[in-house]
Amino acid sequence: MRNELLNRAIFLINYARRLAESGYLDISREVVKLGLTYSSKGRVRLPLEVKRSFCRKCYVPLIIGKTETRRIRRGYIVRTCNLCGWKRKYPVRNLRGKIP
């Protein structure tokens, strides 16, 4: 049951991203909220890449150049929502030796 709810929540959030790419931001916002409701009711944790794929304030899927701006500032990646102004900083990891 939990696995089904997790898969459904991930599917809805990915579907919301496709809707946002097509220009349906209001509908995609509601679909993200529905996916988050599924994950909270089933008490399942969303993967990190799914959690970081939408704005935590206005629930719009973050698409670089359309709904999101990314900057690198002093060792951090700063992600900014273009619709509501929400900002989040993530530290840049040292990738030395990991890339062939």
Stockholm file with secondary structure:
# STOCKHOLM 1.0

chainA/1-100         MRNELLNRAIFLINYARRLAESGYLDISREVVKLGLTYSSKGRVRLPLEVKRSFCRKCYVPLIIGKTETRRIRRGYIVRTCNLCGWKRKYPVRNLRGKIP
#=GR chainA/1-100 SS CHHHHHHHHHHHHHHHHHHHHHTCHHHHHHHHHHHHHHHHHTTCCCCHHHHTTBCTTTCCBCCBTTTEEEEEETTEEEEEETTTCCEEEEECCCCTTTCC
#=GC SS_cons         CHHHHHHHHHHHHHHHHHHHHHTCHHHHHHHHHHHHHHHHHTTCCCCHHHHTTBCTTTCCBCCBTTTEEEEEETTEEEEEETTTCCEEEEECCCCTTTCC
//
